Amino acid sequence: MREVAQRVGITERAVQRIVLDLVEGGFLKREKVGRHNRYRIVSDQQLRHPIEAHRQIGDLLGLISPEEASP
């Protein structure tokens, strides 16, 4: 999370809040690996805004990086 915070230009605490929101919303799955967490994107999760609710996370990822859209 530290690396993400540095790359994006926000605090590590802000990254933690965003990740928690994504986990609680079902967009990320958290897996405990020893003392660390590993996160997996749930690509078939529907977007939450009503205008985009007919779309899935994988659709958005496909626009950004086609190889990342595949589960």
N, C-alpha and C positions, 0 to 999 in steps of 0.2 A: 504494500500500500504506500510505502514511502516513495518508491520509484514512480508510481502513478501520480502521487501528489506533486512531486518535483516536475515531472513532464507536463502536467496540466497547469501547474502554477497555483495550486490551492493547498490548504493544509492537509496533513495526514488525517486529522480528525474529521475534516469535511469528506474525505474519501471514505472513511469508515461509515459515516452517516449515509452516504449515497449507496454504498454496498449493502448496508443493512436494509435500506428501503427497497433495493432490488431483490434481495433475498426474501423479504416479507411479501413483496408483490409477486413472487413466483418467477421472476425473470432470471435469477441465478440460483443454483443449487450449491450448498456449501457441504464440503466433505472434510472431516478432520483427518489429517495425515500427520501422526505424531503430535508435535506441538504447533503445527501449522495448519492453516485452512487452505483448501484447494477449491476453486470456484469453477462452475461449469455453466455456460449460457444455456438457457432453456429456449431453444430456437423456435419451438412451436407455440410459445406463449403469445397470446393476443396482445397487441398494443393497448394501452389503457385509455387513451383519449377517444371519446366517442366518434370523432370523425375518422380516426384510423383504426378503430376496433376490429374492422374486417381484415386487418393485416396482422402478420406475425413478426416477431423479432427477426426471424430468419430472412424475411423479405427485406427489412432494413439493412441487415448485415450484408445481404447480397449486393446492395447498392454500393456499399463501402468497400467490401472485399469479397468477391464471389467465392473464393475458396473457403472463407470463414462461415459461409451460410449453411454449409452441409453439416448435419448433426453428427 
